[in-house]
Every structure is written in C-alpha cells, then in structure tokens.
Amino acid sequence: MTCEVQNFIDGMSQTFCKHKEMRKCQMLEILDKVRSCDCCHKRRLNNCRMVKSGGRKPASQGWTLYLIAACFALLLLMIIYMIHVARRYNHVRAYGSSACGSTLFYSYSDCDVFY
C-alpha cells in the first residue's frame, strides 16, 4: 500500500513539475511576443534603459533657457531702475532739494515747485 501511495505522490509531483515548466515556457513566449511588437513597448523600454544607464540629459540643461530669460528680465528691471534714479537725481539737481519727490508713477511735469 505504501508503494502505491509513493508512486501516486511521485506521479503527481512529476505532473505538477511538467505543468509548471510548460507555464514557464508559455510565459516566456508571451513576453517575447510583447517585446517584439511595435506598439511603443520598445521605446518605453529604451527610455528606461537610458535613464538607468545615465544617457539622459541632466535636468540643469532644461533650465538654461529659463535662466537666460530670467537674467534678461533682471537686467531690464535694473536698467529701468537706473533710468528712474538718474531722472530723480537730475530733477533734484535742477530744482534743489525742496523739489517735490517723485516716484516711478508720478511725473515731474505735474509737480508744482514753490520757492
């Protein structure tokens, strides 16, 4: 009786191992089909490989245009401020220190100067 049980268990084990091996082969075939299809999987896999290998551009190169625009805007603001300061200096030199103070939005022609 024990010999029949052992043979049955061995047969079941071989059957399960055979089916496990067949499933493994089928899964490998399915994966090969997915990898070989031309529906953006190759492109996605190549992008992942590039990221892992370090072949992608650093993030700092993407900010170059933004930094150039920010520097240009900063220089433009500095030029506007320097023009304002020079205008204010010339106004004080022309009318003296008792002349009305002006701001960027207040023109000098609207200011009445009394002595």
C-alpha positions in Angstrom: 0.0 0.0 0.0 2.8 2.4 0.8 4.4 1.7 -2.5 1.2 2.6 -4.4 0.9 5.9 -2.4 4.5 6.7 -3.0 4.1 6.1 -6.8 0.9 8.2 -6.7 2.7 11.1 -5.0 5.7 10.8 -7.4 3.3 10.9 -10.4 1.5 13.9 -9.0 4.8 15.7 -8.4 6.0 15.0 -11.9 2.7 16.2 -13.3 2.9 19.5 -11.4 6.6 20.0 -12.3 5.7 19.3 -16.0 2.8 21.8 -16.0 5.0 24.4 -14.1 7.7 24.0 -16.8 5.0 24.4 -19.5 3.6 27.5 -17.9 7.1 29.0 -17.6 7.7 28.3 -21.3 4.4 29.8 -22.3 5.1 32.9 -20.2 8.5 33.4 -21.9 6.9 33.1 -25.3 4.3 35.7 -24.4 7.0 38.0 -23.1 9.0 37.6 -26.3 5.9 38.5 -28.3 5.2 41.6 -26.2 8.8 42.7 -26.5 8.9 42.2 -30.3 5.6 44.0 -31.0 5.9 47.6 -32.4 3.4 49.3 -30.1 5.6 51.7 -28.1 6.9 49.0 -25.7 10.4 49.1 -27.3 10.5 52.9 -27.0 9.4 52.7 -23.3 12.0 50.0 -22.6 14.7 52.0 -24.3 13.8 55.1 -22.3 14.0 53.1 -19.1 17.4 51.7 -20.1 18.7 55.2 -20.9 17.5 56.5 -17.5 19.2 53.6 -15.7 22.4 54.0 -17.8 22.6 57.8 -17.3 22.3 58.5 -21.0 19.6 61.2 -20.5 20.4 64.9 -20.3 20.7 66.3 -16.8 17.8 68.4 -15.6 20.0 71.5 -15.4 20.2 71.7 -19.2 16.5 72.1 -19.5 16.6 75.2 -17.3 19.1 77.0 -19.5 16.5 78.9 -21.5 14.6 79.8 -18.3 17.7 81.1 -16.6 18.7 83.2 -19.7 15.2 84.7 -19.8 15.3 85.4 -16.0 18.7 87.1 -16.3 17.4 89.2 -19.3 14.4 90.3 -17.3 16.5 91.2 -14.3 18.8 93.3 -16.4 15.8 95.0 -17.9 14.5 95.8 -14.5 17.9 97.2 -13.4 18.0 99.4 -16.5 14.6 100.8 -15.7 15.5 101.4 -12.1 18.8 103.2 -13.1 16.9 105.4 -15.5 14.5 106.3 -12.7 17.3 107.1 -10.3 19.1 109.2 -12.9 15.9 111.1 -13.6 15.3 111.7 -9.9 18.9 112.9 -9.5 18.6 115.3 -12.4 15.4 116.7 -11.0 16.8 117.3 -7.6 19.9 119.0 -9.1 17.7 121.2 -11.3 15.1 122.3 -8.7 17.1 121.8 -5.5 16.3 119.6 -2.5 13.0 121.3 -1.8 11.5 120.0 -5.1 8.7 117.5 -4.7 9.7 113.9 -4.6 8.6 111.7 -7.4 8.0 108.1 -7.9 8.0 105.9 -10.9 4.3 106.6 -11.5 4.3 110.4 -10.6 5.6 112.6 -13.4 7.7 115.7 -12.8 5.5 117.9 -15.0 2.6 117.5 -12.5 4.7 118.7 -9.6 4.5 122.4 -8.7 7.6 123.8 -7.2 7.3 126.8 -4.9 10.2 128.9 -3.6 
